[in-house]
Amino acid sequence: YKPTLSCIQAVYTSKEPLGVDPSLKIRPIVAADLELIVRHYTHTEPSYVRDRVCSRTMLGVEIDGELAAFMGRHSEGAMGLLEVLPQYRRRHLGQELESAYINLMLKQGLVPYCNVETNNTASLALQKKLGLVFAKQHIYWFS
């Protein structure tokens, strides 16, 4: 085995829910969303994305009847799969969606955490903005 991915783990340690824009339509991802999600989330195999959609642990933001952003939970329990479609970027949808997801996990009695690739500066900044605490050491995924 050799390390293939270096990440920084971040955890939301507060028990307080985050504010979410009430005007946004945040809804569960359904099977009808699968094709669009597979087309836009290219960081892993389509079969894994299908599995995550079927796990019913994903949420999305809908704007004018169209899915604009989505995220979910990886098979090991970490938040992830966050993607904002290009035409909807720069509207803070990722922040709003992750805030809603953190709130959902808190309501379920789970600890919201994620593994952020060390070179993903946008995601690292988002986690910091949402108040997640970073681990001191990196973690590595092997293949």
N, C-alpha and C positions, 0 to 999 in steps of 0.2 A: 504494500500500500504506500501511497505517497500523498502528501497534502495537495489538494486541488483548489481549496477556497479558504481564504482567511477572513474571519468575521469578528466583529465586536458585539458582544451580547449587551442588550439594554433591557431594563426592567422598570415597570411603573410601580413604585413602592407605595404610593398613596392609596388610600381607600376612597378618596373623594372622586366622584365622577367629573369628567371634563365637560365644558360647555360645548354645545353643538348647535349650529344655526338651525332653528326650527323651521325655516322656510325651505330647507333642502328635503327632497324625497330620498331617504335612505331606506333601502328595502333588501330583503334576502335575495340572493342570487338563485335563479331557477334554471331548469334544464334548457329552456329556450334561450338563455344567455350564453350557453356553452360555446357555440361556434365563434361568437365575437370574442370571447375571453381567450380561447385557444389561438385565435388569429393575432391578438395583441400581446399576450403574455408569452414571450419567447425565451424565458430564462431557464426552462426545463422542458421535459418531454410532454407532448400533448396528453399522453395517458395519465400522467401525474396530475395535470390540470383537471382532466375529466374526473379523476378520483376525488379531488378537492371539491369540485362543484357538487358531485354526488354525496359528499359527506355532509352537505347542508350547513357548512360553517362559514359561508362567504356572504358578504354584504356588498351592495353596490349603491352608487348615487345615480339617480335618474334625473335627466333634465329634458324637458319637453318630450317625454315619452321615449327617450333614448338613454341607454346605459352610458354614462360618462366616466365612471371610475369604479373600480372593484378592489376588494382585498379579502383575505381569508386567514385560515390557520393551517399551518403545515401539519403533516402527519404526526410530528413529535410534539405539537402543541404551541409552537411559536407563531406569532402573528407574522404575516407576510403576504406575498403575491400582490402587493399594492401596485396598481397601475392606473394612471389617469390618461385617458385617450388624448392624443395630441391636440385636438381642436378644443379641449376643455382645460388645458393646463393654464397655470398662472391665475387660478381662481380660488386657491386654497382648498380645493376639493379633497386632496390627499390628507390634509390636516383635519378637515371635518370628518372624513370617513374613518381615519384612524382613531380620532377622539371617540366617535360612536362605537367603534370596535372595542376600544379599551373599556368603555362603559358597559358594553354587553358582557365582556369577560368578567368584569367586577360583579355584575349582577348574577352571573353564573357561579360565583365563588372561585374563579380562576385568577391566577396571577398573570397579568399581561406582560409579555416579554417578546423580544425579537432578536434575530441575529442579522446584523447589517454588514454587508461586504465592506471591508476596510476602505475601499476606494470610492464608495458611494457617498460622496459628500452631501448631496441633497438629502438623502435619507438620514444620515447622521445629524444634520442640522434640524430635521423634522423631529427626530426623537428628543433632541435637546430642548426644542421649543415646547414639546408636550410634557416635559418634566421627567422623562425617563432617566434612569441612572445607569451609567456605563460601567461594565466590568473593567478591571485594571489590566487584564491580560486578554489577548486574542484567543479565539477558538478556531479550530481548523476542521474542515470536512475532508475526508480522505476518499480516494477511489482506488 
